[in-house]
Amino acid sequence: MTTPIEVPLVEELGWIPVDDTAAASIARRVAVDCARRLGFSEERTGEVAIVAAELASNLHRHADAGALSVRCLRTRAGGGVELVAVDAGPGMADLVFSGVDGTSTAGTLGIGLGAVRRLSTSSGGYSLPGRGTVLTAQLWQDHRPGPPAVPAVAGLTRPLTGEPVSGDRWAARRDGAALLLLVADGLGHGALAATAATASVDAFLGSSLDAPAAILEHLHRVVSHTRGAAVSVVRVDGGTLRFAGLGNVAGTIATPDGERRGMVSMPGIVGHQSRGIREFAYDLPPQAVVVLHSDGVSDRWSLRDYPGLSRQDPLLVAATLLRDAGVRRDDACVAVVRP
């Protein structure tokens, strides 16, 4: 039987560009609103405000092309606020040392990243000199981590430049020891594309089907009232994958040494056109990660360019690839499973 919500349900609140001092106030306000809607105590809400402001201020003081994502997380056990800060440089040679209190390159007290680590339920980071930094923080109401997702999975979306909403969506759910991951790219852009992708996600989460091909066939029937979407679904069960896709949502098995194996998706649009849905089986090599991404992400990426990234939290992997391979002229989504 499917375990419905061990993987958090994610509500995207948008990306905040950090290009002036006002960004910290905006980030704090958005994060606090999320915390209050989730029923956080006033004390914990205040801690959320501190972390959001510190991450935004850090981007403004030290980074180039910084942006901060704020998301509400919901599980049966409670809610959490998630923050993802990305930038395009200059990067940090020693991220651990940079998080030690008293370490500063801008003449400040140097307590920002240390405060983020102490106040967050969980936090992480990945940085390369010259390439930039990704920092993540999750704050749950009672300071305890949310229910674990095994295998670990995370995803991130970003709308086309100038659009308020992304037409890409991702979702994951458990099926016993296995994990099912979906990425949907609604046809076109904007609200109607988002409606199609959201309908695909809702049908996926509401179904107990456990085979990728059967899930696609179900979606093909139930989202026909929308403009349709490209959709790929992967089932990860130990060292075995099963994959099915309609349209151009790419599925890749990637290893730290740069080897990549693409998974086969069939032509079509879920909800409208299908020449046939097929499911394929693949072996998952040791230390490999599974990446699904929409066509708003270039396929010219390699984990070889990011030493140690494949061992990090999947959210750090997704955010790094989205930052470097995402294109601004399209909605973009990256979702990652690291067994």
Disulfide bonds with the S-S distance in Angstrom:
Cys34-Cys72 2.04
